[in-house]
């Protein structure tokens, strides 16, 4: 009896482990709004300023390894025009991730965007204001709904971070 119980328990452990691994390998998945509200800080410290985040323009995703990445626009009203031009949002991640073709470690990053003709370049900064990367974006025509910031996860596990109609691919490590 004890032997068959051990076999049953061992089998269950293998099945649960396989299920967890399968879930973890599904790719990027959106996390519910309730959890986003729990985790989104009211303000973030960027380049010497404590700037409010925008809950209405924020997204929380779970990456393939089960860790979370939060993206939010920030409210720069009342800040200098140069500050407003440089920063538009923040990325907070528990783990390494890729945005476009650029790799980033776990941490907090500021982001800004500049329009060049028909494209937008996404700039990523450390919290001290030092530029870390420029990420090229692509434009998706007829995106509905069109929001200032959103993450759309596809059934194949891939995801895109959208700033309006412009996007960069988003992946976890």
KAGI-V278872 format. One record per residue. SS is DSSP state (H for helix, E for strand, L for the rest). PHI is phi in radians with two decimals (none if undefined). BURIAL is # if it has 9 or more other C-alpha atoms within 8 Angstrom, else .. Layout:
<<SS:PHI:BURIAL> <SS:PHI:BURIAL>>
This chain:
<<L:none:.> <H:-1.10:.> <H:-1.11:.> <H:-1.19:.> <H:-1.15:.> <H:-1.12:.> <H:-1.12:.> <H:-1.09:.> <H:-1.11:.> <H:-1.08:.> <H:-1.11:.> <H:-1.10:.> <H:-1.09:.> <H:-1.09:.> <H:-1.14:.> <H:-1.13:.> <H:-1.06:.> <H:-1.13:.> <H:-1.14:.> <H:-1.10:.> <H:-1.10:.> <H:-1.15:.> <H:-1.11:.> <H:-1.12:#> <L:-1.59:.> <L:-1.23:#> <L:1.93:#> <L:-1.46:#> <E:-2.31:#> <E:-1.23:#> <L:-1.86:#> <L:-1.04:.> <H:-1.10:.> <H:-1.07:.> <H:-1.16:.> <H:-1.02:#> <H:-1.07:.> <H:-1.21:.> <H:-1.71:.> <L:-1.21:#> <L:-1.23:.> <L:-1.17:.> <E:-2.42:.> <E:-2.29:#> <E:-1.61:#> <E:-2.31:#> <L:0.85:.> <L:1.46:.> <E:-2.20:.> <E:-1.78:.> <E:-1.87:#> <E:-1.19:#> <E:-1.53:#> <E:-2.05:#> <E:-1.03:.> <E:-1.19:.> <E:-2.12:#> <E:-2.43:#> <E:-2.52:#> <E:-2.17:#> <E:-2.24:#> <E:-1.78:#> <L:-1.48:#> <L:-0.95:#> <L:-1.51:#> <L:1.59:.> <L:-1.42:#> <E:-1.85:#> <E:-2.29:#> <E:-2.02:#> <E:-2.14:#> <E:-2.61:#> <E:-1.34:#> <E:-2.07:#> <E:-1.72:#> <L:-1.76:#> <L:-1.03:.> <L:1.62:.> <L:-1.66:.> <L:-1.07:.> <H:-1.11:.> <H:-1.19:.> <H:-1.15:#> <H:-1.09:#> <H:-1.22:#> <H:-1.44:#> <L:-2.04:#> <L:-2.30:#> <E:-2.87:#> <E:-2.50:#> <E:-2.14:#> <E:-2.16:#> <E:-2.34:#> <L:-1.39:#> <L:-2.60:#> <L:-1.12:#> <E:-2.64:#> <E:-2.10:#> <E:-2.12:#> <L:1.13:#> <L:-1.90:.> <E:-1.79:.> <E:-1.72:.> <E:-2.32:.> <L:-1.51:.> <L:-1.02:#> <E:2.68:.> <E:-2.03:#> <E:-2.39:#> <E:-1.66:#> <E:-2.42:#> <E:-2.49:#> <E:-2.49:#> <E:-2.34:.> <E:-1.54:.> <E:-2.19:.> <L:0.97:.> <L:-1.79:.> <E:-2.31:#> <E:-2.20:#> <E:-1.82:#> <E:-1.68:#> <E:-1.78:#> <E:-2.04:#> <E:-2.18:#> <L:-1.33:#> <L:-1.25:#> <L:-1.54:.> <L:1.63:#> <L:-1.51:.> <E:-1.17:.> <E:-1.82:.> <E:-2.83:.> <E:-2.05:.> <E:-2.02:#> <E:-1.24:#> <L:-2.10:#> <E:-2.07:#> <E:-1.86:.> <L:-1.89:.> <L:-1.29:.> <L:1.01:.> <L:-1.30:.> <L:-2.34:.> <L:-1.34:.> <L:-1.64:.> <L:-2.15:#> <L:-1.06:.> <L:-2.53:#> <E:-2.80:#> <E:-2.04:#> <E:-2.05:#> <E:-1.73:#> <L:-1.63:.> <L:-1.08:.> <L:-1.43:.> <L:1.66:#> <L:-1.43:#> <E:-2.59:#> <E:-2.29:#> <E:-1.67:#> <E:-1.81:#> <E:-2.08:#> <L:1.14:#> <L:-1.50:#> <E:-1.67:#> <E:-2.43:#> <E:-2.27:#> <E:-1.16:#> <E:-2.30:#> <E:-2.53:#> <E:-1.74:#> <L:-1.83:#>>
